[in-house]
Amino acid sequence: MPPPGALDNRARRLLIIGMLVLVGVSVYRLYYAPPPGPYVGFSGATMGTTWNVKVAGDDLGPGSLRKIGAAIDKALDDVVERMSTWESHSEISRFNASASLLPFKVSPPVLEVLSIAEEVSRESDGAFDITVGPLVEAWGFGKAEPASSPPSDATLAHIRSRVGYRGLRLDGEAGTIAKSNPRMEVDVSAIAKGYGVDRVAEALEGLGHRDYLVEVGGELRARGMKNNGQVWRVAIERPSDEIRTLHRVLALRDASMATSGDYRNYYESDGKRVSHTIDPRTGHPIDHTLASVSVVHPSATWADAWATALNVLGPQAGYALAIREGLAVHFILRSAPGGFEVLSTPPFAALLAATEALDPTVPDESQPSQE
């Protein structure tokens, strides 16, 4: 039998050792160990919407997390500072405010976005057009309040005289843009969110991260996998004016996806839906059976622009263009009464088949969203 007090001393020693072990484990988890769960999430607000970023990997201690957060903020803030039409000092706002027809110097990022927009405009025969802003305003969207009545034909004709992507001249070698009408304006909101996604992805990769899911306003880009070895899964929303529900879940790896639809941002006039998506070729809101279109592409910038262009074109012309361009696209069409039909191009159908071959019990990681 041990002498009196020996058990107390042993207990104290064990208690001290235990506390040291706990402290050591806590320090290890804080500074060295990867975080629990399949990824670490970040979120915030930008461009009048929200963003969410999920990063997986081993090197995700506090210092790394701070660098990731700072890199995300810097990437998104840079897009806003260059391209926002709400910030008066941005390059786009200053170009819009100028009545000069002389070349206007812009930064490489702005020229890159405008060049992509120009190509999609050309390939879609003007269905995508970043000069459509004044028409959007006339119909009561953008910065304007919903209109009490549709604009008159005379008003639309006057506005359309300064709308048209062909009136915007880009000079890649000189790094300039110029307008053919002093009142022409540029609005890249239909492509900027996708561009922001790509810039955030580049920032993450610049820090050495190769497993992530980036989302800005519903536009997505995924690379690699989660810590549990599962592929990132993203959601396509079922078009609904009320409850947000899932339509399809797609396994997305090393690719981007953008969705454009008419079921969130609209108003009714004389019992008729007035969509926020304006056809630049007619000056009127789109009026067809296409409710939603999702595009998968290596670049979120291109996916964003293509989704808008195909949404404007409608199911027949949009599908034909998607086939011609070899795009992975999923169309959701309205059918009476209150139902939906789907139409996928072969590349998108292959993605759906690949997703269905995976474990169906694995939940998706994205929130259903659309433009």
ABEGO torsion letter per residue (X at the ends): XBBBGAAAAAAAAAAAAAAAAAAAAAAAAAAABBBBEABBBBBBBBGGBBBBBBBBEABABAAAAAAAAAAAAAAAAAAAAAABAABAABAAAAAAABABABBBBBBAAAAAAAAAAAAAAAAAGGABBAAAAAAAAAAGBEABBBBABBBBAAAAAAAAAABEAAABBBBAAAGBBBBABAABBBBAAAAAAAAAAAAAAAAAAAAGBABBBBBBGGBBBBBEBBAAGBBBBBBBBBBBABBBBBABBBBBBGBBBBBBBAAABBBBBGGBBBBABBBAAAGBBBBBABABBBBBBABAAAAAAAAAAAAAAEAAAAAAAAAAAGBBBBBBBBBOBGBBBBBBBAAAAAAAAAAAABBAABBBABBBBBX
